[in-house]
Amino acid sequence: MNLHLLRGHDLRPPSRSTSVTPVAVPETPNSSQNGTTAEPVRKKALAFPVGPETREFYRRFYPDATKTEWNDWRWQLRTRVRTLAELDRIFVLSDDERSAVGHHSGSLPVGITPYYASLMGREDANEPLRRTHVMVGEEYVRLPGEEDDPLSEDHDTVVPGLVHRYPDRVLFLTTGTCSTYCRYCTRSRLVGNPGGEYQFNVRNWDKAFDYLEQHKEVRDVLLSGGDPLTIGDDKLDYLLGRLRRIKHIEFVRIGTKAPVVMPQRVTKDLVKMLKKHHPLWMSIHFTHPTELTPEVTESTARLADAGIPLGSQTVLLKDINDNAATMKTLVHGLLKRRVKPYYLYQCDPIKGSGHFRTSVDAGIEIIRSLRGHTTGYATPMFVIDAPGGGGKILMAPDSVVGRDGDDLLIRNFEGKVYRYPDPQGTLGRETVPLAAE
Ligand code: SF4
């Protein structure tokens, strides 16, 4: 066993792609370990890689940015693409995109980190990642069944930013800021609106801490938002430490997209701080295999090496990731990066999301194409978060065919039916028995 890895002195994973040359730049001017001057080899080990296409992009569109700036998450956040003019500078916009962006006001603005923009199709308006972040006219069409708050989170909000729906766990909305704004966001009503969204402030956090101290049934806190990793290390450290001091809270999770859209956020200082607050888990929002870059290999490796169990959350999106081949490439790539594909979500019916939503059948078919056909760890749970606050409901291909006397008849991944002796069981009684093969 490699003890220096265990001590966290080298955050790089054991093996790397050799096709990408890391840019040998420290993340920050003070990135040396333990306050000592790092030797050249050490600096190289801590450098963040820059993929070849991304490097070409940033030299073309951000020629004045230094490598240090590009690899600084604060620069990425500050320099987000926010306006029609900035979009126009980088992308060949369609008339529809230009008009939709021009008409936008309120929450969920355009916001794309330069790094994430580098992964998008510049000329193709139908490129998957671009579709998820650049608005189009369909976003202004509200279809029947669509709501501003489809999961009724506001109804279950007990103090500002704290949603208590399930008995033993809460959702803690830490901030209204994200590093990028996804056009299908469930919290589109809350995020990115400088005029009225839920904003970080210590007073609100204090109300949440008071509530949590009084509610001893809460053992699990999910930090979300907005994106908690847009908060600086010191405030995040305070928040986690404060939660850790509440004895009945056993478990804290962070829901984030930052390691994917702003992987530079995963600095050695961040992981060092997070390690103090175990048990800490992380759910990372992935959408498409294009996101599996050398930068993301690095950010997930740093988190995994810090002992943080990683799971993915993916929203099923029409003509973006709603086919078996794309999803299989994604889940295999996640496993290679030590991220367990955890949830595949049916897209929530927020207003203006009709062009993103598939039929539920499409999700079931994807699960059918994965289960049994590939590693069990690679198959996420396909869920619908029930509109109206019903919580997550697992959707799965039917495996129970029926019952024949004492035998339960069950279907395998190839569609073949088998018998399982189950004399005390009742499952399958109500279905019409079929002959087993
Ligand atoms: S990162 Fe998450 S919270 Fe932020 S816009 Fe995307 S889906 Fe919404």
Boltz pocket constraint, residues with backbone or C-beta under 6 A from the ligand:
constraints:
  - pocket:
      binder: B
      contacts: [[A, 177], [A, 178], [A, 179], [A, 180], [A, 181], [A, 182], [A, 184], [A, 185], [A, 186], [A, 187], [A, 188], [A, 191], [A, 225], [A, 226], [A, 227], [A, 257], [A, 285]]
      max_distance: 6.0
